[in-house]
């Protein structure tokens, strides 16, 4: 899958490092219930930190690496939720949720196919990110996390 880079803010004023994605995999699971249609999106991958950063968190310590991974996961989930919300606002299923529903639940799709544009903005999309920090390309050993 595609990789990429996102900036990470370790305090409220600046981006101190960036995360370089590698081996990104996404699974989308449609969930059909009497109450409606939902999608579970799981994004998993590995990557590394790149750039320089302030010195206060030791990225050679497992506990600090876990904090970094939690920060990365929150940022990925936030960005994905924003992208889905924007697509819903435009009533444009650019991520192919309808296609996934069509392939896994064809009988349900046939019932809503003609009104998917109106239905899509109201479906629940749950996003879960699980990224791990393989190694660091940082020029310093530590990062400051607040």
N, C-alpha and C positions, 0 to 999 in steps of 0.2 A: 504494500500500500504506500501511498504518498507520505513523505515526511514533511518537515517544515520547521520553522523556528518561531517561538513566541517569547516576547520579553516578559520577565518576571519582576514584580515590584516587591522588594523586601521591606520597604517602609512606605509611608504615604506620599512621598514626594518624588521618587525617581525609580527608574528601572535599573537594577544593578547587574543583572545577568540575563541570559537567554537560555531557553531549553531547546536543544536540537533533537527533534523526533526521529526515531529510527524504528523500523518494523512495526508500524501502526496497523492494527487490525480492528475492524468494526463489525459488530453483530447487531442486527436489527430484528427484534422479535415482535410481531404483531400479537396483541392480546385482545381477544374478542369475548366480551361478556354481555349479559343482558343490559347492563348499564351503559354500554358503549364500547368504543374501540380505543385502544391505547397502544403505545409502542414502547418497548424497552430497548434502549440503545446502550450497548456496552462497547467502550473504546479502550483498547489495551495496547500497550507498547512499551518500548524502551527508548532511552536517549541519554544525552549528556548535557551538563551545564557548560556554557561557553561564555567568554568575556571575563572581565575582572570584577571583583566585588570587595566590599569592606570586610574587615576581619573581626568576626565574633562567633560565627558558627563553624565548627570544625567538620568539614565534609568527609573527613576520614573516620568519623564516629558514626556507628549505625543509627543511634538515636537522632542525630542531626540529619542524616540522610532521610530517615522516615519523615521528619518535619518538611524537608525539601519536597519529597514525593507528595505529601499531603497538599502542599502549596501548589505544585504543578497540577495535581488532579482537580483542585478547586478552580484553578484558572481555566483549564480545558473545559470543565463542565460549564462554567460561566459563559465562556465564549460560544460554546455549542448551544446553550439555552438561548442566548441572544440571537444567534443565527436562525434557529428554529422559530423564535418569536417573530423575527422580521419576515421570514417566509410565510408564516401564518397570516401576518398583517397584510401581505401582498396577495394572499390566497394563491400562492404558487408553491406547489409541492416539488421544489427543486431537489430534494433529497431522496425522492422515490419511495416514500412511505406507501403511497397507493399501489405502486407496482409490487412492493413486498407483500401487501395485503392480498393483492390479486393472485400472486403465486402460492401463498400459503392457505388462504381461505377464499377460494374462487366463488363459492356460493354466497358468501357475505358481500364480496366485491360486486357481484352482479346486481345486488339490491341497491347499492349506493353509488355505483359507477357514474351515473348521470348527474349526481349531486355531490361528487367528491370535492369540488371546488368550494362548496358551501360547508361541507362536513369537516374538511381538513383543519380549518382554524380552531375547531373545538376538540380535537383529539388530544389526549394527554400524551406527552412524550417525556419519558423518564430517562435521564442521561446519567450514566455512571462511567467515570474514567478510572483507569487503573494503570498508571505509568510508573515505571521503575527507573531509577537513576543508576545506569551501569557504571559509568566512570565520569570523571569531570575533566573538561578541557579548560578549567579556570586557570588563570595565571597566578592566583593566590590560593592558599589552602583553606581559607575560611570565608564564610558569608554571614551577614547579619540578618536575622529574621525577627520581625516584630509581630 
